[in-house]
Amino acid sequence: FDKIVISPGPGHPNSSGICINLVKNYYKTIPILGICLGHQIIGAAFGSIIKRAKIIMHGKLSKIYHNGSNLFRKIPKNFYATRYHSLIIDKKTLDKNFEISAITDDNIIMAINHIKYPLYGIQFHPESIKTNFGNVIFKNFLKIK
């Protein structure tokens, strides 16, 4: 395989079976995209605290602001995305080898990427029909080597 996508799912990253070890073992050699729980798994794999969100977001739209990193090429600087989650990465504990590549109005991390390796996490759901430019995010990921 030449890409890994860690999909959304219920639960906590610490209960995700082999997923944390998968990230630790392959992030340097195979592009990885984590979506929702997958995003949280990436954070947990690098020591971030995964905490309860102040507001549970199930099927709610949020305006997303991004920095133009690889996943967000050809996407307007802000767009709407669908969120389904009750957990978030604690910004204060994000590993120094990651940059925050997207946030919400209230400064919640919506996307991260490793500064050296092709490792990306997205808290929102690009696969949701209500997310603008979700298909572009997937196309951008598929172009990453």
N, CA, C and O atoms as CSV, one atom per row, in Angstrom:
chain,resi,resn,atom,element,x,y,z
A,1,PHE,N,N,0.846,-1.185,0.000
A,1,PHE,CA,C,0.000,0.000,0.000
A,1,PHE,C,C,0.880,1.233,0.000
A,1,PHE,O,O,2.009,1.205,0.489
A,2,ASP,N,N,0.351,2.323,-0.556
A,2,ASP,CA,C,1.167,3.532,-0.649
A,2,ASP,C,C,0.568,4.719,0.104
A,2,ASP,O,O,1.176,5.789,0.135
A,3,LYS,N,N,-0.607,4.556,0.711
A,3,LYS,CA,C,-1.239,5.591,1.536
A,3,LYS,C,C,-2.022,4.879,2.642
A,3,LYS,O,O,-2.452,3.737,2.485
A,4,ILE,N,N,-2.193,5.581,3.754
A,4,ILE,CA,C,-3.011,5.068,4.852
A,4,ILE,C,C,-4.007,6.155,5.232
A,4,ILE,O,O,-3.631,7.313,5.415
A,5,VAL,N,N,-5.285,5.777,5.350
A,5,VAL,CA,C,-6.317,6.661,5.874
A,5,VAL,C,C,-6.864,6.005,7.133
A,5,VAL,O,O,-7.339,4.869,7.099
A,6,ILE,N,N,-6.794,6.728,8.242
A,6,ILE,CA,C,-7.374,6.248,9.496
A,6,ILE,C,C,-8.713,6.957,9.628
A,6,ILE,O,O,-8.786,8.172,9.812
A,7,SER,N,N,-9.752,6.170,9.530
A,7,SER,CA,C,-11.100,6.715,9.371
A,7,SER,C,C,-11.713,7.195,10.681
A,7,SER,O,O,-11.183,6.953,11.766
A,8,PRO,N,N,-12.846,7.884,10.546
A,8,PRO,CA,C,-13.608,8.275,11.727
A,8,PRO,C,C,-14.139,7.031,12.436
A,8,PRO,O,O,-14.164,5.935,11.875
A,9,GLY,N,N,-14.551,7.227,13.648
A,9,GLY,CA,C,-15.147,6.123,14.391
A,9,GLY,C,C,-15.498,6.584,15.792
A,9,GLY,O,O,-15.065,7.649,16.230
A,10,PRO,N,N,-16.268,5.797,16.478
A,10,PRO,CA,C,-16.588,6.162,17.858
A,10,PRO,C,C,-15.431,5.824,18.788
A,10,PRO,O,O,-14.527,5.068,18.433
A,11,GLY,N,N,-15.478,6.389,19.965
A,11,GLY,CA,C,-14.518,6.006,20.989
A,11,GLY,C,C,-13.363,6.966,21.153
A,11,GLY,O,O,-13.344,8.064,20.596
A,12,HIS,N,N,-12.405,6.515,21.936
A,12,HIS,CA,C,-11.213,7.287,22.298
A,12,HIS,C,C,-10.003,6.671,21.594
A,12,HIS,O,O,-9.952,5.455,21.409
A,13,PRO,N,N,-9.036,7.492,21.203
A,13,PRO,CA,C,-7.844,6.950,20.538
A,13,PRO,C,C,-7.151,5.826,21.323
A,13,PRO,O,O,-6.602,4.899,20.728
A,14,ASN,N,N,-7.178,5.912,22.629
A,14,ASN,CA,C,-6.512,4.878,23.424
A,14,ASN,C,C,-7.212,3.523,23.338
A,14,ASN,O,O,-6.667,2.511,23.777
A,15,SER,N,N,-8.412,3.505,22.777
A,15,SER,CA,C,-9.165,2.259,22.603
A,15,SER,C,C,-9.256,1.883,21.127
A,15,SER,O,O,-10.183,1.181,20.722
A,16,SER,N,N,-8.308,2.342,20.329
A,16,SER,CA,C,-8.399,2.173,18.870
A,16,SER,C,C,-7.565,1.012,18.340
A,16,SER,O,O,-7.180,1.010,17.170
A,17,GLY,N,N,-7.287,0.041,19.174
A,17,GLY,CA,C,-6.542,-1.128,18.705
A,17,GLY,C,C,-5.135,-0.786,18.277
A,17,GLY,O,O,-4.383,-0.160,19.024
A,18,ILE,N,N,-4.778,-1.199,17.066
A,18,ILE,CA,C,-3.402,-1.041,16.579
A,18,ILE,C,C,-3.095,0.328,15.990
A,18,ILE,O,O,-1.967,0.581,15.566
A,19,CYS,N,N,-4.080,1.209,15.960
A,19,CYS,CA,C,-3.937,2.456,15.198
A,19,CYS,C,C,-2.795,3.362,15.675
A,19,CYS,O,O,-2.061,3.910,14.854
A,20,ILE,N,N,-2.642,3.521,16.986
A,20,ILE,CA,C,-1.544,4.377,17.479
A,20,ILE,C,C,-0.204,3.787,17.056
A,20,ILE,O,O,0.681,4.518,16.611
A,21,ASN,N,N,-0.044,2.468,17.190
A,21,ASN,CA,C,1.203,1.833,16.768
A,21,ASN,C,C,1.402,1.928,15.261
A,21,ASN,O,O,2.531,2.079,14.796
A,22,LEU,N,N,0.327,1.842,14.499
A,22,LEU,CA,C,0.411,1.991,13.051
A,22,LEU,C,C,1.003,3.361,12.697
A,22,LEU,O,O,1.904,3.455,11.863
A,23,VAL,N,N,0.502,4.403,13.324
A,23,VAL,CA,C,1.034,5.751,13.076
A,23,VAL,C,C,2.516,5.799,13.438
A,23,VAL,O,O,3.331,6.275,12.647
A,24,LYS,N,N,2.867,5.319,14.609
A,24,LYS,CA,C,4.259,5.367,15.061
A,24,LYS,C,C,5.196,4.598,14.135
A,24,LYS,O,O,6.341,5.003,13.930
A,25,ASN,N,N,4.711,3.487,13.575
A,25,ASN,CA,C,5.567,2.640,12.743
A,25,ASN,C,C,5.694,3.094,11.290
A,25,ASN,O,O,6.692,2.786,10.638
A,26,TYR,N,N,4.703,3.820,10.770
A,26,TYR,CA,C,4.696,4.122,9.337
A,26,TYR,C,C,4.763,5.594,8.950
A,26,TYR,O,O,4.908,5.899,7.766
A,27,TYR,N,N,4.661,6.521,9.907
A,27,TYR,CA,C,4.537,7.935,9.528
A,27,TYR,C,C,5.732,8.477,8.765
A,27,TYR,O,O,5.588,9.454,8.029
A,28,LYS,N,N,6.896,7.884,8.912
A,28,LYS,CA,C,8.073,8.392,8.208
A,28,LYS,C,C,8.152,7.903,6.772
A,28,LYS,O,O,8.878,8.482,5.964
A,29,THR,N,N,7.416,6.843,6.439
A,29,THR,CA,C,7.579,6.226,5.121
A,29,THR,C,C,6.330,6.201,4.253
A,29,THR,O,O,6.440,6.106,3.031
A,30,ILE,N,N,5.147,6.284,4.851
A,30,ILE,CA,C,3.904,6.208,4.087
A,30,ILE,C,C,3.015,7.397,4.473
A,30,ILE,O,O,2.794,7.637,5.660
A,31,PRO,N,N,2.504,8.143,3.485
A,31,PRO,CA,C,1.582,9.237,3.827
A,31,PRO,C,C,0.357,8.714,4.591
A,31,PRO,O,O,-0.265,7.726,4.201
A,32,ILE,N,N,0.033,9.399,5.678
A,32,ILE,CA,C,-1.100,9.017,6.520
A,32,ILE,C,C,-2.027,10.216,6.674
A,32,ILE,O,O,-1.587,11.338,6.924
A,33,LEU,N,N,-3.325,9.952,6.518
A,33,LEU,CA,C,-4.366,10.935,6.783
A,33,LEU,C,C,-5.290,10.366,7.846
A,33,LEU,O,O,-5.878,9.302,7.656
A,34,GLY,N,N,-5.420,11.068,8.959
A,34,GLY,CA,C,-6.359,10.689,10.002
A,34,GLY,C,C,-7.559,11.618,9.974
A,34,GLY,O,O,-7.406,12.839,9.940
A,35,ILE,N,N,-8.761,11.039,9.989
A,35,ILE,CA,C,-9.991,11.825,9.965
A,35,ILE,C,C,-10.731,11.612,11.278
A,35,ILE,O,O,-10.998,10.476,11.667
A,36,CYS,N,N,-11.059,12.700,11.957
A,36,CYS,CA,C,-11.798,12.697,13.215
A,36,CYS,C,C,-11.080,11.826,14.252
A,36,CYS,O,O,-10.064,12.257,14.797
A,37,LEU,N,N,-11.567,10.630,14.537
A,37,LEU,CA,C,-10.848,9.760,15.472
A,37,LEU,C,C,-9.421,9.535,14.984
A,37,LEU,O,O,-8.494,9.486,15.792
A,38,GLY,N,N,-9.233,9.397,13.675
A,38,GLY,CA,C,-7.889,9.226,13.116
A,38,GLY,C,C,-6.981,10.411,13.414
A,38,GLY,O,O,-5.796,10.236,13.698
A,39,HIS,N,N,-7.532,11.604,13.351
A,39,HIS,CA,C,-6.818,12.842,13.716
A,39,HIS,C,C,-6.395,12.790,15.187
A,39,HIS,O,O,-5.258,13.114,15.529
A,40,GLN,N,N,-7.320,12.381,16.041
A,40,GLN,CA,C,-7.030,12.279,17.470
A,40,GLN,C,C,-5.990,11.189,17.737
A,40,GLN,O,O,-5.150,11.340,18.625
A,41,ILE,N,N,-6.039,10.104,16.983
A,41,ILE,CA,C,-5.051,9.022,17.109
A,41,ILE,C,C,-3.657,9.558,16.809
A,41,ILE,O,O,-2.704,9.240,17.521
A,42,ILE,N,N,-3.531,10.361,15.768
A,42,ILE,CA,C,-2.228,10.951,15.434
A,42,ILE,C,C,-1.733,11.810,16.598
A,42,ILE,O,O,-0.575,11.704,17.002
A,43,GLY,N,N,-2.615,12.662,17.137
A,43,GLY,CA,C,-2.226,13.465,18.293
A,43,GLY,C,C,-1.778,12.591,19.451
A,43,GLY,O,O,-0.734,12.846,20.051
A,44,ALA,N,N,-2.555,11.564,19.771
A,44,ALA,CA,C,-2.232,10.671,20.886
A,44,ALA,C,C,-0.916,9.927,20.655
A,44,ALA,O,O,-0.157,9.706,21.598
A,45,ALA,N,N,-0.645,9.541,19.414
A,45,ALA,CA,C,0.586,8.823,19.083
A,45,ALA,C,C,1.820,9.658,19.404
A,45,ALA,O,O,2.895,9.115,19.658
A,46,PHE,N,N,1.664,10.968,19.391
A,46,PHE,CA,C,2.779,11.880,19.669
A,46,PHE,C,C,2.635,12.572,21.017
A,46,PHE,O,O,3.242,13.618,21.247
A,47,GLY,N,N,1.836,11.996,21.909
A,47,GLY,CA,C,1.773,12.461,23.289
A,47,GLY,C,C,0.765,13.542,23.600
A,47,GLY,O,O,0.726,14.024,24.732
A,48,SER,N,N,-0.056,13.946,22.637
A,48,SER,CA,C,-1.065,14.965,22.930
A,48,SER,C,C,-2.138,14.411,23.849
A,48,SER,O,O,-2.465,13.225,23.804
A,49,ILE,N,N,-2.673,15.274,24.671
A,49,ILE,CA,C,-3.828,14.925,25.485
A,49,ILE,C,C,-5.074,15.093,24.624
A,49,ILE,O,O,-5.253,16.108,23.951
A,50,ILE,N,N,-5.919,14.087,24.661
A,50,ILE,CA,C,-7.200,14.152,23.957
A,50,ILE,C,C,-8.245,14.430,25.028
A,50,ILE,O,O,-8.430,13.639,25.954
A,51,LYS,N,N,-8.923,15.559,24.892
A,51,LYS,CA,C,-9.850,15.982,25.948
A,51,LYS,C,C,-11.253,16.199,25.391
A,51,LYS,O,O,-11.460,16.294,24.181
A,52,ARG,N,N,-12.199,16.272,26.308
A,52,ARG,CA,C,-13.594,16.545,25.922
A,52,ARG,C,C,-13.701,17.967,25.387
A,52,ARG,O,O,-13.125,18.900,25.948
A,53,ALA,N,N,-14.436,18.119,24.306
A,53,ALA,CA,C,-14.718,19.447,23.757
A,53,ALA,C,C,-15.741,20.135,24.662
A,53,ALA,O,O,-16.579,19.475,25.276
A,54,LYS,N,N,-15.664,21.446,24.737
A,54,LYS,CA,C,-16.647,22.196,25.532
A,54,LYS,C,C,-18.047,22.049,24.951
A,54,LYS,O,O,-19.034,22.010,25.686
A,55,ILE,N,N,-18.123,21.968,23.629
A,55,ILE,CA,C,-19.405,21.803,22.946
A,55,ILE,C,C,-19.307,20.562,22.062
A,55,ILE,O,O,-18.395,20.445,21.243
A,56,ILE,N,N,-20.243,19.643,22.232
A,56,ILE,CA,C,-20.278,18.453,21.395
A,56,ILE,C,C,-20.790,18.857,20.019
A,56,ILE,O,O,-21.794,19.558,19.898
A,57,MET,N,N,-20.099,18.413,19.003
A,57,MET,CA,C,-20.427,18.787,17.631
A,57,MET,C,C,-20.845,17.555,16.850
A,57,MET,O,O,-19.996,16.806,16.366
A,58,HIS,N,N,-22.139,17.343,16.726
A,58,HIS,CA,C,-22.637,16.197,15.965
A,58,HIS,C,C,-23.498,16.689,14.815
A,58,HIS,O,O,-24.647,17.089,14.999
A,59,GLY,N,N,-22.912,16.650,13.620
A,59,GLY,CA,C,-23.627,17.073,12.428
A,59,GLY,C,C,-23.748,18.571,12.289
A,59,GLY,O,O,-24.651,19.068,11.615
A,60,LYS,N,N,-22.844,19.294,12.924
A,60,LYS,CA,C,-22.904,20.756,12.887
A,60,LYS,C,C,-21.845,21.305,11.940
A,60,LYS,O,O,-20.740,20.771,11.838
A,61,LEU,N,N,-22.208,22.384,11.248
A,61,LEU,CA,C,-21.274,23.057,10.347
A,61,LEU,C,C,-20.472,24.103,11.110
A,61,LEU,O,O,-20.993,24.784,11.993
A,62,SER,N,N,-19.210,24.216,10.757
A,62,SER,CA,C,-18.342,25.254,11.312
A,62,SER,C,C,-17.534,25.870,10.186
A,62,SER,O,O,-17.220,25.214,9.193
A,63,LYS,N,N,-17.202,27.143,10.359
A,63,LYS,CA,C,-16.302,27.792,9.409
A,63,LYS,C,C,-14.885,27.378,9.782
A,63,LYS,O,O,-14.483,27.467,10.943
A,64,ILE,N,N,-14.141,26.927,8.792
A,64,ILE,CA,C,-12.773,26.449,8.973
A,64,ILE,C,C,-11.829,27.440,8.295
A,64,ILE,O,O,-12.072,27.884,7.173
A,65,TYR,N,N,-10.760,27.772,8.993
A,65,TYR,CA,C,-9.722,28.667,8.469
A,65,TYR,C,C,-8.427,27.864,8.365
A,65,TYR,O,O,-8.015,27.226,9.334
A,66,HIS,N,N,-7.785,27.890,7.202
A,66,HIS,CA,C,-6.568,27.084,7.033
A,66,HIS,C,C,-5.402,27.946,6.555
A,66,HIS,O,O,-5.570,29.095,6.144
A,67,ASN,N,N,-4.211,27.342,6.625
A,67,ASN,CA,C,-2.984,28.069,6.291
A,67,ASN,C,C,-2.457,27.773,4.887
A,67,ASN,O,O,-1.369,28.228,4.535
A,68,GLY,N,N,-3.200,27.029,4.090
A,68,GLY,CA,C,-2.761,26.752,2.724
A,68,GLY,C,C,-1.814,25.575,2.586
A,68,GLY,O,O,-1.206,25.402,1.530
A,69,SER,N,N,-1.672,24.763,3.619
A,69,SER,CA,C,-0.777,23.608,3.545
A,69,SER,C,C,-1.255,22.621,2.481
A,69,SER,O,O,-2.314,22.815,1.884
A,70,ASN,N,N,-0.483,21.573,2.247
A,70,ASN,CA,C,-0.733,20.617,1.157
A,70,ASN,C,C,-2.176,20.156,1.028
A,70,ASN,O,O,-2.711,20.135,-0.081
A,71,LEU,N,N,-2.815,19.790,2.118
A,71,LEU,CA,C,-4.184,19.281,2.037
A,71,LEU,C,C,-5.177,20.327,1.559
A,71,LEU,O,O,-6.231,19.990,1.020
A,72,PHE,N,N,-4.841,21.592,1.757
A,72,PHE,CA,C,-5.792,22.671,1.481
A,72,PHE,C,C,-5.478,23.463,0.214
A,72,PHE,O,O,-6.005,24.558,0.019
A,73,ARG,N,N,-4.620,22.912,-0.646
A,73,ARG,CA,C,-4.339,23.568,-1.926
A,73,ARG,C,C,-5.623,23.709,-2.735
A,73,ARG,O,O,-6.451,22.799,-2.764
A,74,LYS,N,N,-5.779,24.840,-3.382
A,74,LYS,CA,C,-6.932,25.133,-4.245
A,74,LYS,C,C,-8.254,25.185,-3.475
A,74,LYS,O,O,-9.317,24.938,-4.044
A,75,ILE,N,N,-8.183,25.501,-2.202
A,75,ILE,CA,C,-9.382,25.650,-1.373
A,75,ILE,C,C,-9.361,27.068,-0.802
A,75,ILE,O,O,-8.316,27.518,-0.332
A,76,PRO,N,N,-10.481,27.776,-0.830
A,76,PRO,CA,C,-10.513,29.121,-0.232
A,76,PRO,C,C,-10.025,29.102,1.221
A,76,PRO,O,O,-10.174,28.099,1.919
A,77,LYS,N,N,-9.452,30.199,1.662
A,77,LYS,CA,C,-8.859,30.287,3.006
A,77,LYS,C,C,-9.843,29.971,4.123
A,77,LYS,O,O,-9.431,29.558,5.207
A,78,ASN,N,N,-11.125,30.156,3.878
A,78,ASN,CA,C,-12.127,29.697,4.846
A,78,ASN,C,C,-13.278,29.056,4.088
A,78,ASN,O,O,-13.660,29.490,3.002
A,79,PHE,N,N,-13.815,28.011,4.697
A,79,PHE,CA,C,-14.892,27.237,4.092
A,79,PHE,C,C,-15.676,26.556,5.216
A,79,PHE,O,O,-15.263,26.584,6.375
A,80,TYR,N,N,-16.795,25.953,4.869
A,80,TYR,CA,C,-17.610,25.276,5.876
A,80,TYR,C,C,-17.397,23.774,5.825
A,80,TYR,O,O,-17.297,23.178,4.752
A,81,ALA,N,N,-17.329,23.172,7.015
A,81,ALA,CA,C,-17.136,21.731,7.124
A,81,ALA,C,C,-18.040,21.177,8.219
A,81,ALA,O,O,-18.416,21.879,9.158
A,82,THR,N,N,-18.371,19.912,8.072
A,82,THR,CA,C,-19.229,19.230,9.033
A,82,THR,C,C,-18.380,18.578,10.117
A,82,THR,O,O,-17.353,17.957,9.846
A,83,ARG,N,N,-18.843,18.741,11.347
A,83,ARG,CA,C,-18.138,18.177,12.499
A,83,ARG,C,C,-19.042,17.184,13.233
A,83,ARG,O,O,-20.237,17.412,13.417
A,84,TYR,N,N,-18.427,16.080,13.642
A,84,TYR,CA,C,-19.092,15.051,14.441
A,84,TYR,C,C,-18.079,14.591,15.478
A,84,TYR,O,O,-17.373,13.609,15.249
A,85,HIS,N,N,-17.994,15.268,16.601
A,85,HIS,CA,C,-17.025,14.828,17.606
A,85,HIS,C,C,-17.320,15.433,18.967
A,85,HIS,O,O,-17.955,16.480,19.087
A,86,SER,N,N,-16.837,14.737,19.986
A,86,SER,CA,C,-16.938,15.236,21.359
A,86,SER,C,C,-15.559,15.364,21.990
A,86,SER,O,O,-15.431,15.870,23.105
A,87,LEU,N,N,-14.526,14.909,21.284
A,87,LEU,CA,C,-13.147,14.979,21.765
A,87,LEU,C,C,-12.326,15.870,20.837
A,87,LEU,O,O,-12.635,16.003,19.653
A,88,ILE,N,N,-11.279,16.478,21.390
A,88,ILE,CA,C,-10.367,17.315,20.604
A,88,ILE,C,C,-8.940,17.128,21.101
A,88,ILE,O,O,-8.723,16.658,22.218
A,89,ILE,N,N,-7.981,17.490,20.282
A,89,ILE,CA,C,-6.582,17.532,20.708
A,89,ILE,C,C,-6.386,18.789,21.536
A,89,ILE,O,O,-6.762,19.882,21.113
A,90,ASP,N,N,-5.798,18.635,22.717
A,90,ASP,CA,C,-5.475,19.782,23.564
A,90,ASP,C,C,-4.321,20.537,22.915
A,90,ASP,O,O,-3.204,20.030,22.817
A,91,LYS,N,N,-4.611,21.747,22.480
A,91,LYS,CA,C,-3.629,22.563,21.756
A,91,LYS,C,C,-2.318,22.723,22.533
A,91,LYS,O,O,-1.241,22.733,21.936
A,92,LYS,N,N,-2.404,22.844,23.840
A,92,LYS,CA,C,-1.210,23.061,24.675
A,92,LYS,C,C,-0.271,21.860,24.660
A,92,LYS,O,O,0.913,21.999,24.966
A,93,THR,N,N,-0.785,20.684,24.309
A,93,THR,CA,C,0.040,19.473,24.362
A,93,THR,C,C,0.432,18.959,22.979
A,93,THR,O,O,1.025,17.886,22.869
A,94,LEU,N,N,0.113,19.705,21.926
A,94,LEU,CA,C,0.480,19.272,20.575
A,94,LEU,C,C,2.002,19.232,20.446
A,94,LEU,O,O,2.688,20.192,20.794
A,95,ASP,N,N,2.513,18.131,19.951
A,95,ASP,CA,C,3.951,17.934,19.773
A,95,ASP,C,C,4.548,19.055,18.913
A,95,ASP,O,O,3.915,19.527,17.969
A,96,LYS,N,N,5.756,19.467,19.246
A,96,LYS,CA,C,6.411,20.585,18.560
A,96,LYS,C,C,6.737,20.288,17.095
A,96,LYS,O,O,7.051,21.204,16.333
A,97,ASN,N,N,6.666,19.026,16.700
A,97,ASN,CA,C,6.922,18.665,15.305
A,97,ASN,C,C,5.686,18.772,14.420
A,97,ASN,O,O,5.713,18.383,13.252
A,98,PHE,N,N,4.605,19.301,14.983
A,98,PHE,CA,C,3.376,19.493,14.219
A,98,PHE,C,C,3.054,20.964,14.130
A,98,PHE,O,O,3.359,21.750,15.027
A,99,GLU,N,N,2.422,21.318,13.008
A,99,GLU,CA,C,1.857,22.650,12.903
A,99,GLU,C,C,0.343,22.514,12.821
A,99,GLU,O,O,-0.189,21.526,12.314
A,100,ILE,N,N,-0.324,23.522,13.330
A,100,ILE,CA,C,-1.775,23.575,13.218
A,100,ILE,C,C,-2.069,24.190,11.853
A,100,ILE,O,O,-1.680,25.325,11.577
A,101,SER,N,N,-2.749,23.440,11.016
A,101,SER,CA,C,-2.992,23.920,9.657
A,101,SER,C,C,-4.427,24.395,9.427
A,101,SER,O,O,-4.724,24.978,8.384
A,102,ALA,N,N,-5.323,24.149,10.398
A,102,ALA,CA,C,-6.679,24.680,10.296
A,102,ALA,C,C,-7.303,24.780,11.689
A,102,ALA,O,O,-7.049,23.961,12.572
A,103,ILE,N,N,-8.128,25.816,11.850
A,103,ILE,CA,C,-8.819,26.058,13.121
A,103,ILE,C,C,-10.250,26.523,12.840
A,103,ILE,O,O,-10.626,26.785,11.698
A,104,THR,N,N,-11.030,26.615,13.912
A,104,THR,CA,C,-12.385,27.168,13.835
A,104,THR,C,C,-12.369,28.602,14.349
A,104,THR,O,O,-11.336,29.110,14.785
A,105,ASP,N,N,-13.541,29.248,14.290
A,105,ASP,CA,C,-13.696,30.598,14.859
A,105,ASP,C,C,-13.271,30.658,16.317
A,105,ASP,O,O,-12.681,31.643,16.761
A,106,ASP,N,N,-13.577,29.590,17.065
A,106,ASP,CA,C,-13.254,29.594,18.489
A,106,ASP,C,C,-11.905,28.922,18.793
A,106,ASP,O,O,-11.648,28.498,19.920
A,107,ASN,N,N,-11.055,28.837,17.765
A,107,ASN,CA,C,-9.667,28.432,17.928
A,107,ASN,C,C,-9.484,26.957,18.294
A,107,ASN,O,O,-8.511,26.607,18.962
A,108,ILE,N,N,-10.399,26.095,17.867
A,108,ILE,CA,C,-10.262,24.655,18.063
A,108,ILE,C,C,-9.468,24.099,16.881
A,108,ILE,O,O,-9.709,24.470,15.732
A,109,ILE,N,N,-8.526,23.212,17.171
A,109,ILE,CA,C,-7.723,22.605,16.104
A,109,ILE,C,C,-8.617,21.771,15.194
A,109,ILE,O,O,-9.332,20.881,15.654
A,110,MET,N,N,-8.570,22.065,13.914
A,110,MET,CA,C,-9.320,21.303,12.921
A,110,MET,C,C,-8.413,20.516,11.985
A,110,MET,O,O,-8.876,19.593,11.315
A,111,ALA,N,N,-7.132,20.863,11.927
A,111,ALA,CA,C,-6.193,20.082,11.108
A,111,ALA,C,C,-4.778,20.320,11.608
A,111,ALA,O,O,-4.427,21.411,12.059
A,112,ILE,N,N,-3.975,19.263,11.515
A,112,ILE,CA,C,-2.564,19.332,11.867
A,112,ILE,C,C,-1.757,18.637,10.784
A,112,ILE,O,O,-2.285,17.818,10.031
A,113,ASN,N,N,-0.495,18.963,10.712
A,113,ASN,CA,C,0.418,18.197,9.864
A,113,ASN,C,C,1.802,18.207,10.477
A,113,ASN,O,O,2.220,19.174,11.114
A,114,HIS,N,N,2.500,17.105,10.267
A,114,HIS,CA,C,3.878,16.983,10.738
A,114,HIS,C,C,4.735,17.913,9.890
A,114,HIS,O,O,4.498,18.049,8.690
A,115,ILE,N,N,5.722,18.548,10.495
A,115,ILE,CA,C,6.525,19.522,9.752
A,115,ILE,C,C,7.532,18.869,8.801
A,115,ILE,O,O,8.038,19.529,7.893
A,116,LYS,N,N,7.828,17.583,9.001
A,116,LYS,CA,C,8.832,16.924,8.168
A,116,LYS,C,C,8.273,15.752,7.349
A,116,LYS,O,O,8.729,15.507,6.232
A,117,TYR,N,N,7.309,15.044,7.887
A,117,TYR,CA,C,6.806,13.827,7.254
A,117,TYR,C,C,5.361,14.003,6.773
A,117,TYR,O,O,4.656,14.896,7.242
A,118,PRO,N,N,4.922,13.152,5.836
A,118,PRO,CA,C,3.568,13.280,5.268
A,118,PRO,C,C,2.489,12.692,6.188
A,118,PRO,O,O,1.878,11.668,5.882
A,119,LEU,N,N,2.280,13.350,7.291
A,119,LEU,CA,C,1.347,12.898,8.321
A,119,LEU,C,C,0.359,14.020,8.598
A,119,LEU,O,O,0.748,15.106,9.028
A,120,TYR,N,N,-0.928,13.755,8.351
A,120,TYR,CA,C,-1.967,14.784,8.396
A,120,TYR,C,C,-3.158,14.303,9.206
A,120,TYR,O,O,-3.561,13.143,9.114
A,121,GLY,N,N,-3.715,15.205,9.998
A,121,GLY,CA,C,-4.933,14.903,10.728
A,121,GLY,C,C,-5.969,15.988,10.492
A,121,GLY,O,O,-5.646,17.175,10.456
A,122,ILE,N,N,-7.228,15.564,10.331
A,122,ILE,CA,C,-8.341,16.484,10.136
A,122,ILE,C,C,-9.430,16.114,11.137
A,122,ILE,O,O,-9.889,14.972,11.159
A,123,GLN,N,N,-9.844,17.063,11.959
A,123,GLN,CA,C,-10.896,16.795,12.935
A,123,GLN,C,C,-12.287,16.765,12.302
A,123,GLN,O,O,-13.136,15.980,12.725
A,124,PHE,N,N,-12.530,17.593,11.312
A,124,PHE,CA,C,-13.842,17.627,10.661
A,124,PHE,C,C,-13.955,16.460,9.669
A,124,PHE,O,O,-13.023,15.669,9.523
A,125,HIS,N,N,-15.089,16.367,9.002
A,125,HIS,CA,C,-15.359,15.243,8.102
A,125,HIS,C,C,-15.381,15.678,6.637
A,125,HIS,O,O,-16.399,16.180,6.159
A,126,PRO,N,N,-14.269,15.492,5.917
A,126,PRO,CA,C,-14.246,15.877,4.503
A,126,PRO,C,C,-15.161,14.995,3.651
A,126,PRO,O,O,-15.558,15.390,2.555
A,127,GLU,N,N,-15.491,13.813,4.147
A,127,GLU,CA,C,-16.348,12.906,3.384
A,127,GLU,C,C,-17.829,13.254,3.492
A,127,GLU,O,O,-18.653,12.683,2.776
A,128,SER,N,N,-18.176,14.188,4.383
A,128,SER,CA,C,-19.578,14.583,4.551
A,128,SER,C,C,-20.046,15.419,3.368
A,128,SER,O,O,-19.312,16.268,2.861
A,129,ILE,N,N,-21.271,15.169,2.940
A,129,ILE,CA,C,-21.841,15.915,1.814
A,129,ILE,C,C,-21.944,17.411,2.122
A,129,ILE,O,O,-21.938,18.228,1.202
A,130,LYS,N,N,-22.038,17.778,3.394
A,130,LYS,CA,C,-22.161,19.190,3.759
A,130,LYS,C,C,-20.815,19.913,3.831
A,130,LYS,O,O,-20.781,21.139,3.940
A,131,THR,N,N,-19.710,19.174,3.770
A,131,THR,CA,C,-18.394,19.811,3.810
A,131,THR,C,C,-18.027,20.319,2.428
A,131,THR,O,O,-17.967,19.560,1.461
A,132,ASN,N,N,-17.782,21.629,2.356
A,132,ASN,CA,C,-17.321,22.213,1.097
A,132,ASN,C,C,-15.894,21.745,0.812
A,132,ASN,O,O,-15.062,21.720,1.719
A,133,PHE,N,N,-15.607,21.383,-0.407
A,133,PHE,CA,C,-14.261,21.054,-0.876
A,133,PHE,C,C,-13.672,19.774,-0.262
A,133,PHE,O,O,-12.461,19.560,-0.325
A,134,GLY,N,N,-14.511,18.938,0.321
A,134,GLY,CA,C,-14.017,17.672,0.876
A,134,GLY,C,C,-13.331,16.813,-0.173
A,134,GLY,O,O,-12.301,16.196,0.096
A,135,ASN,N,N,-13.911,16.776,-1.382
A,135,ASN,CA,C,-13.308,15.998,-2.461
A,135,ASN,C,C,-11.931,16.543,-2.839
A,135,ASN,O,O,-11.044,15.776,-3.212
A,136,VAL,N,N,-11.750,17.843,-2.746
A,136,VAL,CA,C,-10.447,18.448,-3.069
A,136,VAL,C,C,-9.411,18.037,-2.022
A,136,VAL,O,O,-8.257,17.773,-2.360
A,137,ILE,N,N,-9.817,17.984,-0.768
A,137,ILE,CA,C,-8.896,17.545,0.297
A,137,ILE,C,C,-8.406,16.130,0.001
A,137,ILE,O,O,-7.210,15.857,0.103
A,138,PHE,N,N,-9.318,15.228,-0.365
A,138,PHE,CA,C,-8.905,13.856,-0.685
A,138,PHE,C,C,-7.994,13.815,-1.910
A,138,PHE,O,O,-6.996,13.094,-1.916
A,139,LYS,N,N,-8.328,14.579,-2.940
A,139,LYS,CA,C,-7.474,14.621,-4.136
A,139,LYS,C,C,-6.082,15.143,-3.786
A,139,LYS,O,O,-5.078,14.625,-4.274
A,140,ASN,N,N,-6.028,16.166,-2.943
A,140,ASN,CA,C,-4.725,16.695,-2.523
A,140,ASN,C,C,-3.924,15.645,-1.766
A,140,ASN,O,O,-2.718,15.515,-1.976
A,141,PHE,N,N,-4.586,14.892,-0.883
A,141,PHE,CA,C,-3.884,13.837,-0.141
A,141,PHE,C,C,-3.340,12.774,-1.096
A,141,PHE,O,O,-2.217,12.300,-0.924
A,142,LEU,N,N,-4.123,12.402,-2.091
A,142,LEU,CA,C,-3.682,11.368,-3.030
A,142,LEU,C,C,-2.463,11.794,-3.841
A,142,LEU,O,O,-1.726,10.942,-4.337
A,143,LYS,N,N,-2.239,13.099,-3.984
A,143,LYS,CA,C,-1.079,13.606,-4.722
A,143,LYS,C,C,0.196,13.638,-3.879
A,143,LYS,O,O,1.291,13.797,-4.418
A,144,ILE,N,N,0.060,13.488,-2.566
A,144,ILE,CA,C,1.218,13.573,-1.666
A,144,ILE,C,C,2.041,12.299,-1.776
A,144,ILE,O,O,1.504,11.191,-1.752
A,145,LYS,N,N,3.326,12.469,-1.896
A,145,LYS,CA,C,4.252,11.322,-2.006
A,145,LYS,C,C,4.877,11.017,-0.661
A,145,LYS,O,O,5.680,10.091,-0.549
